Amino acid sequence: MINTKYYIFVRAGTLRARFRNRMLRSNQLITSTPKLLRKFFSSKSSSVLHHPSSKELEITERSKNLLVMASSCKIKDQFHEFFPEMLRCLKNSPPLHELPSMQEWVEKIVEYNLKGGKMNRGMAVVESFMILKNHQVSEEETKTAIALGWAVEMLQAFFLVADDIMDCSLTRRMKPCWYRTNNLGVKAFNDSILLESLIYQIVSSYCKNQHYYLPVLELFHDVSRPFTHLFGSRGVFFFLYAVKVTMRTSLGQAMDLHSAPNPNETPDLRKFTVETYDAIVKYKTAYYSFYLPVAVAMRLAGIRDNALLKRAEDILLPMGHFFQVQDDYLDCFGDPEITGKIGTDIEDGKCSWLIVTALPMCDSAQRQLIEAHYGTKNTESVNLVKSLYQRFDIPKLYTEFEERSYKELTQMIEGIKHQLPTSIFQGFMEKFTSD
């Protein structure tokens, strides 16, 4: 396992400076995860300062970490450079090879919906695999890891195309949502199904003859089954669709939709419970964004111990939960100039961490106020809900949640250090808090 102390020490200083400057630009709490990271990195770097190893060992560790940093940059370049090869592989697959017109359409779908994002999930597959293999990998193994990283990105694109239709979203990654292009509308649902089918084509093309083929395939399927959803737009029409999807994420999406208000209606606050929120986050976000990339890397690296996979899951799911809570908090209290987006959870009547935390503290009058204004698209209503959040000390409760999360995550990461490289989890936290 590569020791990352030197890199962590250097990186901590960079993070401190960057986020100190950010805080100077706003009097409110902008984000807590960088604070969590600073504390985590500081605790690690302190051992370098107070318990130094021999000079020779320190030089060796620094050299290793410089190689790791250089390797990370190289991986990013390789990941993006592999895209054309993956696309050629898909277009030359048996079903598409006979349909030239569909080759062009699939290329258009993939190009539009996979490019432009941060690629955090896909990159995490490759980086985790490299760490697990101590960076001793062949060119062919690297290619397979990158291909599976793109498969994870394909899964993300599949979910987003369908999600944007159901949410009536307008833009995605600074351009119109896919369903709003080419006069598609709800016909874009079929394109989301196409994207899902391409996941398994990638896995088959690059893994079929390998011992990890079935375990990796099962991770993507994860006991998938057909399910049906009812979709409506302003009460004008209903569109019924059934599609085989990764079961956990589809269930999370279903729960999210069922808790959301219908068009021109206010939300049913009885559905907004901590248990519902936790389940939505776990199934809709944490499994495929945090657990899946690491689990794929572990299978690819030849790890067959299901108990160890479960221990990784027990760390990654709470990590995913933390970052979703952070996202909810920033939606309400973050500075748009820093976060890069204007929050709309209150206007949209979302089942967020803030509302499920506030509701149990409401008296009858306060609950009536929320019922009257939550999910209403006007500035006065939004400000009334925010003022109620302030009255309940939601920012303070969030800080306390952050402290608990920090302690729990660091304890869990420390507890697995003899079985898995802790840098996998540290890298994940840094990746999801970087700009």
HELIX and SHEET records of a PDB file:
HELIX    1   1 LYS A    5  LEU A   24  1                                  20    
HELIX    2   2 THR A   33  HIS A   50  1                                  18    
HELIX    3   3 LYS A   55  GLU A   81  1                                  27    
HELIX    4   4 PHE A   83  LYS A   91  1                                   9    
HELIX    5   5 PRO A   94  HIS A   97  1                                   4    
HELIX    6   6 PRO A  100  LEU A  114  1                                  15    
HELIX    7   7 ASN A  120  LEU A  132  1                                  13    
HELIX    8   8 GLU A  139  ASP A  167  1                                  29    
HELIX    9   9 TRP A  178  ARG A  180  5                                   3    
HELIX   10  10 GLY A  185  LYS A  187  5                                   3    
HELIX   11  11 ALA A  188  CYS A  207  1                                  20    
HELIX   12  12 TYR A  213  HIS A  221  1                                   9    
HELIX   13  13 MET A  247  SER A  259  1                                  13    
HELIX   14  14 LEU A  269  LYS A  271  5                                   3    
HELIX   15  15 VAL A  274  ILE A  280  1                                   7    
HELIX   16  16 VAL A  281  TYR A  291  3                                  11    
HELIX   17  17 LEU A  292  LEU A  300  1                                   9    
HELIX   18  18 ASN A  306  PHE A  333  1                                  28    
HELIX   19  19 PRO A  336  THR A  339  1                                   4    
HELIX   20  20 ASP A  345  ASP A  348  1                                   4    
HELIX   21  21 TRP A  353  ALA A  358  1                                   6    
HELIX   22  22 LEU A  359  MET A  361  5                                   3    
HELIX   23  23 SER A  364  HIS A  373  1                                  10    
HELIX   24  24 THR A  379  ARG A  391  1                                  13    
HELIX   25  25 ILE A  394  GLY A  415  1                                  22    
HELIX   26  26 SER A  423  LYS A  431  1                                   9    
SHEET    1   A 2 THR A 171  ARG A 172  0                                        
SHEET    2   A 2 LYS A 175  PRO A 176 -1                                        
SHEET    1   B 2 ARG A 225  SER A 233  0                                        
SHEET    2   B 2 PHE A 237  VAL A 245 -1                                        
END                                                                             
